[in-house]
């Protein structure tokens, strides 16, 4: 059992999805190709096409490689995300070198990667990217090829104007990044809220273990105290019959019997507290399912529970509040979305423990399915929707999925195969983690 300081949860690590970075990079590739085409074909300016197209092709090839090699939905470590954003800055600087440097109006695009970093990455990485962008802008102020323009003579801007462009880029990077950082700080409090939830659950687990020790102590001490009580009562009777002239000894034996009885009464109270289904009790999988299903039976939706008969004994785990909350929240969503029936199926073998919750509702929209479990994700119907079906998916599912994954579970969301309709949530634990989830919580805290 370990104590957890609240400060351990105040600064969760920040992550950005690979898909977000790839979207930015593909947008940059398309924009750069369009700009090259317009300048060459539309304006008939003399542009070094081969170097520019080579840089854009390299960027596109890298995007394609990342999209094939990795899952776009995975969240990148901050340093990797910052590296890709730094590469964006370097590619933009290379293009600007061949197309006029700071004289090129697209030089303000240095702001985009730094702005994304300010909304998603730690402040130290944002400062580093801002410094890189400013350094590239500074170098381009002195070293660059002429700006593509009409006529034989290159277009020259006064140094004071170029200094003004450089200064405006620097101020834009600083001011807008600071503003974006302050605005998105409210969204980052979501991570703090989740961390606080985990802290509460961890402390409840800590109290659970203390309750278990108290119950064990009550059970173990009950037998010797009963023996002491019986012997003291027999001795008291013997003294009263044979040693009537020794009232002091009789009084001492009476006090001994009374104190032993008092200890028995105290332990009986502890035993009564621990026999009412307290959180420290171990519970079979079927009991866990029944406890999560029971609060949702009286809402007009039939809940069918099927527990497969397996050749191995039923798995038994600690009554983990994270599992109860996670499974209960998913079941609650299934009841909200179902038209008539929710099915809860469970089975196990020597390796895994699995719970599948499905409903006969409208299912999960394809565009939401890949993103389900993200915070604040929802699809709310308008007021004109005649069906009026519930459609919110957001913070509750996000917290439930995260808590279940912290206990070792793998959670996946799918839809039923046509012609059936409805959502299916599959929760799978390694059996050893399910039956020893209290160890998992200790190690994670």
C-alpha positions in Angstrom: 0.0 0.0 0.0 1.3 3.4 -1.0 0.3 6.9 -0.3 -0.1 9.2 -3.3 0.6 12.9 -3.3 -1.8 15.2 -5.1 1.1 16.9 -6.8 1.8 13.8 -8.7 -1.3 14.3 -10.7 -1.2 18.1 -11.4 0.9 18.0 -14.5 -0.1 15.1 -16.7 2.0 14.6 -19.8 0.5 16.1 -23.0 0.2 14.2 -26.2 -0.9 15.0 -29.8 -2.2 12.5 -32.3 -0.1 11.6 -35.3 -3.2 12.2 -37.4 -3.2 15.9 -36.4 0.4 16.4 -37.5 -0.2 14.5 -40.7 -3.2 16.7 -41.5 -1.1 19.8 -41.1 1.6 18.4 -43.3 -0.7 17.2 -46.1 -2.4 20.7 -46.0 1.1 22.3 -46.3 2.0 20.0 -49.3 -1.2 20.8 -51.1 -0.9 24.5 -50.4 2.8 24.6 -51.5 2.0 22.7 -54.8 -0.9 25.1 -55.5 1.3 28.1 -54.8 4.0 26.8 -57.2 1.5 26.1 -59.9 -0.1 29.6 -59.6 3.2 31.4 -59.6 4.6 29.5 -62.6 1.5 29.0 -64.8 -0.7 31.8 -63.6 1.7 34.6 -63.1 4.5 33.4 -65.4 7.2 34.2 -62.9 10.6 32.6 -63.1 10.7 30.1 -60.2 13.3 27.4 -59.4 10.8 24.6 -59.9 13.1 21.6 -59.4 14.4 22.5 -55.9 10.9 23.5 -54.8 9.2 20.4 -56.1 11.9 18.2 -54.6 11.3 19.7 -51.1 7.5 19.3 -51.5 8.0 15.7 -52.7 10.2 14.8 -49.8 7.5 16.1 -47.4 4.8 14.1 -49.2 6.9 11.0 -49.2 7.5 11.3 -45.5 3.8 11.8 -44.8 3.0 8.7 -46.8 5.6 6.6 -45.0 4.4 7.7 -41.5 0.7 7.1 -42.5 1.5 3.5 -43.6 4.0 2.6 -40.9 2.1 3.9 -37.9 -1.5 4.1 -36.7 -2.6 7.7 -37.3 -4.8 7.6 -34.2 -1.9 6.9 -31.8 -0.7 9.7 -29.6 2.9 10.8 -30.0 5.4 11.5 -27.3 5.7 15.3 -27.1 9.3 15.2 -28.3 8.4 13.3 -31.5 5.5 15.6 -32.2 7.8 18.6 -31.7 10.4 16.9 -34.1 7.7 16.7 -36.9 6.7 20.3 -36.3 10.4 21.4 -36.4 10.7 19.5 -39.7 7.7 21.6 -41.0 9.6 24.8 -40.1 12.8 23.6 -41.8 10.9 22.6 -45.0 9.2 26.0 -45.1 12.5 27.8 -44.6 14.1 25.8 -47.5 11.2 26.8 -49.8 11.4 30.4 -48.7 15.2 30.4 -49.4 14.5 29.6 -53.1 11.6 32.1 -53.3 12.7 35.4 -51.8 13.2 34.8 -48.1 11.3 37.3 -45.9 10.2 39.1 -49.1 7.8 36.2 -49.7 4.4 36.9 -48.1 4.2 33.2 -47.2 7.0 33.7 -44.6 4.2 34.3 -42.0 3.5 30.6 -42.2 6.3 30.1 -39.7 3.6 30.8 -37.1 1.5 27.7 -37.8 3.8 24.9 -36.3 4.5 27.1 -33.2 0.8 27.8 -32.7 0.0 24.1 -32.9 2.7 23.3 -30.3 1.3 26.0 -28.0 -2.0 24.3 -28.0 -0.8 20.7 -27.5 2.8 20.4 -26.3 4.7 21.4 -23.2 5.8 25.0 -23.0 9.5 24.2 -23.2 9.1 22.5 -26.6 6.9 25.4 -27.8 9.7 27.8 -26.8 12.2 25.7 -28.6 10.1 25.6 -31.8 9.6 29.4 -31.6 13.3 29.9 -31.3 13.9 27.7 -34.3 11.3 29.6 -36.4 12.8 33.0 -35.4 16.3 31.7 -36.2 15.2 30.5 -39.6 13.5 33.9 -40.3 16.6 35.7 -39.2 18.9 33.7 -41.5 16.4 34.2 -44.4 16.6 37.9 -43.9 20.3 37.8 -45.0 20.5 34.7 -47.3 18.0 33.9 -50.0 17.5 33.8 -53.7 15.6 36.7 -55.4 11.8 36.9 -55.1 10.2 35.7 -58.4 8.9 38.8 -60.1 8.2 40.4 -63.5 11.0 41.8 -65.6 14.6 41.2 -65.7 15.4 43.3 -62.6 14.8 41.6 -59.2 12.4 43.3 -56.8 14.3 44.9 -53.9 12.7 46.0 -50.6 14.3 48.6 -48.3 16.2 47.0 -45.3 13.9 48.8 -42.9 10.8 47.1 -44.5 12.5 43.7 -44.2 13.3 44.4 -40.6 9.6 45.2 -40.0 8.6 41.9 -41.6 11.1 40.1 -39.4 9.8 41.9 -36.3 6.2 41.2 -37.1 6.9 37.5 -37.5 8.7 37.5 -34.1 5.8 39.3 -32.4 3.2 37.1 -34.1 4.9 34.0 -32.9 5.2 35.3 -29.3 1.8 36.9 -28.9 -0.4 34.4 -30.7 1.4 31.4 -29.1 0.9 32.9 -25.6 -2.7 33.6 -26.3 -3.3 30.1 -27.7 -1.5 28.6 -24.6 -3.8 30.5 -22.2 -7.0 29.6 -24.1 -6.2 25.9 -24.3 -5.2 25.7 -20.6 -8.9 25.3 -19.8 -9.0 22.2 -22.0 -6.0 20.8 -20.3 -7.8 20.9 -17.0 -9.6 17.8 -18.3 -6.5 15.8 -17.7 -6.3 17.2 -14.2 -9.9 16.2 -13.5 -9.2 12.6 -14.7 -6.0 12.5 -12.6 -8.1 13.6 -9.6 -10.5 10.8 -10.2 -7.7 8.3 -10.3 -6.3 9.8 -7.0 -9.7 9.3 -5.3 -9.9 5.7 -6.5 -6.3 5.1 -5.4 -7.1 6.4 -1.9 -10.2 4.3 -1.8 -8.1 1.3 -2.7 -5.8 2.2 0.1 -8.7 2.3 2.6 -10.0 -0.9 1.1 -6.8 -2.7 2.0 -6.9 -1.2 5.5 -10.5 -2.5 5.9 -9.3 -6.0 4.7 -6.6 -6.0 7.4 -9.1 -5.0 10.0 -11.4 -7.8 9.0 -8.6 -10.3 9.0 -7.5 -9.2 12.5 -11.1 -9.5 13.8 -11.3 -13.0 12.5 -7.9 -14.1 13.8 -8.3 -12.6 17.2 -11.8 -13.9 17.8 -10.8 -17.4 18.7 -8.1 -16.6 21.3 -10.4 -14.0 22.9 -13.2 -16.5 23.2 -10.8 -18.9 24.9 -9.7 -16.2 27.3 -13.3 -15.3 28.1 -14.4 -18.9 28.8 -11.4 -19.6 31.1 -11.8 -16.3 33.0 -15.5 -17.1 33.6 -14.8 -20.6 34.9 -12.0 -19.2 37.1 -14.4 -16.6 38.5 -17.0 -19.3 39.4 -14.3 -21.5 41.0 -12.9 -18.6 43.1 -16.5 -17.6 44.2 -17.1 -21.2 45.4 -13.7 -22.1 47.0 -12.1 -18.8 48.0 -14.9 -16.8 49.4 -12.5 -15.1 51.8 -10.4 -13.5 48.9 -12.7 -10.8 47.4 -9.7 -9.0 45.7 -8.9 -12.1 43.5 -12.6 -12.5 42.7 -12.7 -8.8 41.7 -9.7 -9.1 39.4 -11.1 -12.2 37.7 -14.4 -10.4 37.1 -12.6 -7.4 35.6 -10.6 -9.8 33.3 -13.8 -11.4 32.1 -15.5 -8.1 31.5 -12.5 -6.7 29.5 -12.4 -9.9 27.4 -16.1 -9.6 26.7 -15.5 -5.9 25.7 -12.8 -7.0 23.2 -15.2 -9.6 21.8 -17.9 -6.9 21.3 -15.5 -4.6 19.5 -14.3 -7.4 17.1 -17.9 -8.3 16.5 -18.7 -4.8 15.3 -15.7 -4.9 12.9 -16.9 -8.3 11.6 -20.4 -6.9 11.0 -19.0 -4.0 9.1 -16.9 -6.3 6.9 -19.7 -8.7 6.2 -22.0 -6.3 4.3 -20.2 -6.4 1.0 -17.5 -3.8 1.7 -15.0 -2.9 -1.0 -12.3 -5.2 0.2 -14.3 -8.3 -0.5 -13.2 -10.4 -3.5 -15.9 -10.9 -6.0 -16.5 -13.5 -8.8 -17.0 -12.2 -12.3 -20.7 -13.0 -12.2 -21.1 -10.9 -9.0 -19.3 -8.0 -10.6 -21.6 -8.1 -13.6 -24.7 -8.4 -11.4 -23.6 -5.4 -9.3 -23.1 -3.2 -12.4 -26.3 -4.4 -14.0 -28.7 -4.1 -11.0 -29.0 -0.2 -11.0 -30.1 -0.2 -14.7 -32.8 -2.8 -14.7 -35.8 -0.5 -14.1 -35.5 1.8 -17.1 -37.7 0.0 -19.5 -34.8 -1.7 -21.2 -34.4 -5.5 -21.0 -30.9 -6.5 -19.9 -30.0 -10.0 -20.7 -26.9 -11.4 -18.9 -25.3 -14.6 -20.3 -22.3 -16.1 -18.6 -20.7 -18.9 -20.5 -19.9 -22.2 -18.7 -16.1 -22.8 -19.0 -13.9 -25.7 -18.2 -11.9 -23.6 -15.7 -13.1 -22.1 -12.5 -14.7 -18.7 -12.5 -12.3 -15.8 -12.2 -12.4 -13.9 -8.9 -10.9 -10.5 -8.4 -10.8 -7.7 -5.9 -13.8 -5.3 -5.9 -12.0 -2.6 -7.8 -13.9 0.7 -8.0 -12.2 1.5 -11.3 -13.7 -1.6 -12.9 -17.1 -1.1 -11.4 -17.2 2.5 -12.6 -15.9 1.7 -16.1 -18.2 -1.2 -16.8 -21.1 0.6 -15.2 -20.6 3.7 -17.4 -20.4 1.7 -20.6 -23.5 -0.3 -19.5 -25.3 3.0 -18.8 -24.5 4.3 -22.3 -25.8 1.1 -23.8 -29.1 1.4 -21.8 -29.4 5.1 -23.0 -29.0 4.2 -26.6 -30.9 0.9 -26.7 -34.3 0.6 -28.2 -35.4 -2.5 -26.3 -32.6 -4.8 -25.3 -29.0 -4.7 -23.9 -27.0 -7.9 -23.8 -24.1 -8.5 -21.4 -22.1 -11.6 -22.3 -19.1 -12.9 -20.3 -16.7 -15.8 -20.6 -13.3 -16.8 -19.6 -10.5 -19.3 -20.1 -7.1 -19.9 -18.5 -5.6 -16.8 -20.2 -8.3 -14.1 -20.6 -11.5 -12.7 -19.0 -13.9 -11.0 -21.4 -17.1 -8.9 -21.0 -19.1 -7.9 -24.1 -21.8 -5.2 -23.8 -24.1 -4.7 -26.8 -27.4 -2.9 -27.6 -30.0 -2.7 -30.3 -29.7 1.0 -30.7 -28.6 3.0 -33.8 -25.0 2.1 -33.3 -21.9 4.3 -33.5 -21.5 6.6 -36.5 -18.5 5.7 -38.7 -16.8 9.0 -38.3 -17.2 8.8 -34.5 -16.2 5.1 -34.2 -12.5 5.8 -34.8 -12.4 8.6 -32.3 -14.7 7.2 -29.6 -13.2 7.5 -26.1 -11.8 10.9 -26.7 -12.8 13.7 -24.3 -15.7 15.9 -25.2 -16.5 13.8 -28.3 -20.3 13.9 -28.9 -22.9 13.8 -31.6 -25.9 15.7 -30.4 -29.1 15.7 -32.5 -30.8 18.9 -33.3 -34.1 20.0 -31.9 -35.9 19.0 -35.1 -34.9 15.4 -34.8 -38.2 13.5 -34.6 -36.6 10.4 -33.1 -35.0 12.2 -30.2 -32.5 9.5 -29.6 -29.7 10.1 -27.2 -26.4 10.5 -28.8 -23.9 12.0 -26.4 -20.5 10.3 -26.1 -17.8 12.1 -24.2 -16.2 12.6 -20.9 -17.9 9.6 -19.2 -16.7 7.2 -21.8 -13.3 8.8 -21.9 -12.8 8.3 -18.1 -14.4 4.8 -18.1 -12.1 3.7 -20.9 -9.0 5.2 -19.3 -9.8 3.6 -15.9 -10.4 0.2 -17.4 -7.1 0.3 -19.4 -5.3 1.3 -16.2 -6.5 -2.1 -14.7 -5.0 -4.0 -17.7 -8.1 -4.2 -19.8 -8.2 -3.7 -23.6 -11.4 -1.8 -24.6 -12.7 -1.8 -28.2 -15.8 -0.3 -29.8 -17.5 -1.7 -32.9 -21.0 -2.0 -34.5 -23.0 -5.2 -35.0 -22.8 -6.8 -38.4 -25.5 -5.9 -40.9 -28.5 -6.6 -40.8 -28.3 -6.3 -37.0 -27.8 -2.8 -35.6 -26.4 -1.5 -32.4 -23.0 -0.9 -30.7 -20.7 -3.5 -29.2 -18.1 -2.8 -26.5 -15.6 -5.5 -25.8 -13.6 -5.5 -22.6 -10.8 -8.1 -22.3 -8.4 -8.6 -19.4 -5.4 -11.0 -19.1 -6.7 -13.3 -16.4 -3.8 -12.8 -14.1 -4.4 -9.0 -14.2 -8.1 -9.4 -13.5 -7.5 -11.7 -10.5 -4.6 -9.5 -9.1 -5.8 -6.0 -10.1 -5.0 -4.7 -6.7 -1.3 -5.2 -7.5 -1.7 -3.3 -10.8 -3.2 -0.4 -8.9 -0.3 -0.4 -6.4 2.3 -0.3 -9.1 0.5 2.4 -11.1 0.3 4.6 -8.0 
